[in-house]
Amino acid sequence: MTLDRRTEPYNFAMANLSAIPAGSRVLFLGKNHTKNALLVAKMGLHVEVLDANNAELVHLQEEASKEGLFIITRHTRIEYWQLPHTYDAIVLGELELSSSKHTFLFEKILSSLAPKGILIGEVIGDGKPSAHADPAIEPYGLIALYTLFESLPCRLLKLGKELSLITHGKGLKEERYLIRMVIQKH
């Protein structure tokens, strides 16, 4: 499956998953994975979704059933997640995680990836945007993540930050930084 940015809306996760071979194991962590999990399952990949929101998982299972797809769902928080096996790719979706926990998260993810496995992530940064903020010291800034990835057994393939309008439950919207990354385990 290939995505054409000229004719389709850009989807960071799918653009980076399109080269994963059929039969690979893909784990989705975080929010709003229904559409992508279904697309990846249709590509012939083994899909698991871990989410703390049980309603989201029930909705995903209903949609998978309509499509005749098999997707494993796990209702738990990342802190309590136990590794059943390794994955060829892990996708983080709009995960809100305080900067005090990002080392824990990325160490856990890397231990869950197979050798040469990739992490594709969209993580919502700490704090609110400010016209006076220094990007080098801003919480959950690019320099902090770059430094973290340099200390872990991985290779940073992509890292970027953009200001995005994030929609929360009940239509609440706010501007936040969205950090996008692609990392490959050694």
C-alpha positions in Angstrom: 0.0 0.0 0.0 1.3 3.4 -0.9 0.0 6.8 0.1 0.1 9.7 -2.3 0.3 13.0 -0.4 -1.0 14.8 -3.5 -4.3 13.0 -3.5 -4.8 11.8 0.1 -4.6 13.5 3.5 -1.2 13.0 5.0 -1.1 10.3 7.6 2.3 10.1 9.4 1.8 6.6 10.8 0.6 5.0 7.5 3.2 6.7 5.5 5.9 5.1 7.6 4.2 1.7 8.0 3.6 1.2 4.2 7.0 -0.6 3.8 6.4 -3.1 6.6 6.2 -6.6 5.2 3.0 -8.7 5.5 2.9 -11.0 8.5 4.8 -8.5 10.7 3.5 -7.7 14.2 2.4 -4.1 14.8 1.4 -2.7 18.2 -0.6 0.6 18.4 -0.3 2.5 21.7 -2.2 5.6 22.7 -5.3 7.3 21.2 -7.3 7.3 18.0 -6.0 4.2 16.2 -9.2 2.7 14.9 -8.7 3.8 11.2 -5.0 3.0 11.0 -5.3 -0.4 12.9 -8.0 -1.5 10.4 -5.9 -0.3 7.4 -2.8 -2.2 8.7 -4.8 -5.4 9.4 -6.0 -5.2 5.7 -2.4 -5.0 4.6 -1.8 -8.5 6.1 -0.1 -7.4 9.3 -0.8 -8.8 12.8 -2.3 -5.9 14.7 -2.6 -5.4 18.5 -3.9 -2.2 20.1 -3.2 -1.2 23.7 -5.4 1.5 25.2 -6.6 2.7 28.6 -9.9 3.7 27.0 -12.1 0.6 26.9 -14.8 2.4 24.8 -12.2 3.0 22.1 -11.2 -0.7 22.1 -14.9 -1.8 21.9 -15.4 0.5 19.0 -12.3 -0.9 17.2 -13.5 -4.5 17.7 -16.9 -3.7 16.3 -15.3 -2.1 13.2 -12.9 -5.0 12.8 -15.8 -7.5 13.0 -17.7 -5.6 10.3 -14.6 -5.8 8.1 -13.9 -9.5 8.9 -10.6 -8.6 10.5 -8.9 -10.0 13.5 -7.3 -7.4 15.9 -6.0 -8.1 19.4 -7.0 -5.4 21.9 -5.6 -5.0 25.4 -7.3 -2.7 27.9 -4.4 -1.4 30.1 -2.2 1.5 30.8 1.4 1.6 29.4 2.7 1.5 32.9 1.1 -2.0 33.5 1.6 -3.4 30.0 3.5 -6.8 30.1 5.4 -7.8 27.0 3.8 -11.0 25.4 6.3 -11.0 22.5 8.3 -8.6 20.4 6.9 -6.4 17.6 8.3 -5.4 14.2 6.7 -1.9 14.6 5.1 0.1 17.4 3.0 3.1 16.7 2.3 5.8 19.3 -0.7 7.9 18.6 -1.2 11.3 20.2 0.0 10.0 23.4 0.0 12.6 26.2 2.9 11.7 28.4 4.7 14.0 30.8 8.4 14.6 30.2 9.2 12.9 33.5 7.9 9.6 32.0 9.3 9.7 28.5 12.6 7.8 29.4 10.5 5.0 30.9 8.2 4.9 27.9 10.9 4.7 25.3 13.0 2.2 27.2 9.9 -0.1 27.5 9.1 0.4 23.8 12.7 -0.5 22.7 12.7 -3.6 24.8 9.5 -4.6 23.1 10.8 -4.1 19.5 12.5 -6.9 17.5 16.0 -6.1 16.2 15.6 -3.5 13.4 12.0 -2.8 14.5 10.7 0.7 14.2 8.8 3.1 16.4 6.6 5.6 14.7 5.3 8.2 17.1 3.1 11.2 17.5 3.4 12.4 21.1 1.7 15.5 22.5 4.3 17.7 24.3 4.1 19.1 27.8 2.9 22.6 28.4 1.2 25.1 26.2 2.9 27.0 23.4 4.3 30.3 24.2 5.7 33.0 21.9 8.5 33.5 24.5 9.5 29.8 25.0 13.0 28.7 24.1 12.6 25.5 22.0 15.9 24.2 23.5 14.5 24.3 27.1 10.8 23.8 26.4 9.4 20.8 28.2 9.5 17.8 26.0 11.5 19.7 23.5 13.3 18.3 20.5 16.7 18.6 22.1 15.7 16.6 25.1 14.2 13.8 23.0 17.3 13.8 20.6 19.6 13.5 23.7 17.4 10.7 25.1 17.5 8.7 21.8 21.2 9.2 21.5 21.6 7.3 24.9 19.3 4.4 23.9 20.0 1.4 21.6 18.3 3.0 18.6 18.9 5.1 15.5 16.8 8.2 15.1 15.4 8.4 11.5 13.0 11.3 11.9 12.2 13.9 14.5 10.1 17.0 14.2 7.7 19.2 16.1 4.7 21.2 14.9 2.1 23.3 16.5 -1.3 21.4 16.2 -4.8 21.9 17.2 -5.6 18.9 19.4 -9.2 17.9 19.9 -10.2 16.4 23.3 -13.4 14.8 24.3 -16.6 16.9 24.1 -15.1 19.0 21.3 -12.6 20.9 23.5 -9.7 22.1 21.3 -6.3 23.6 22.2 -3.0 24.3 20.6 -0.3 21.9 21.7 3.1 20.8 20.3 2.9 17.5 18.4 6.3 15.7 18.3 6.7 13.2 15.4 9.4 10.6 15.3 10.6 7.5 13.6 13.2 5.4 15.4 14.8 2.1 14.5 16.1 -0.3 17.2 19.7 -1.5 16.7 
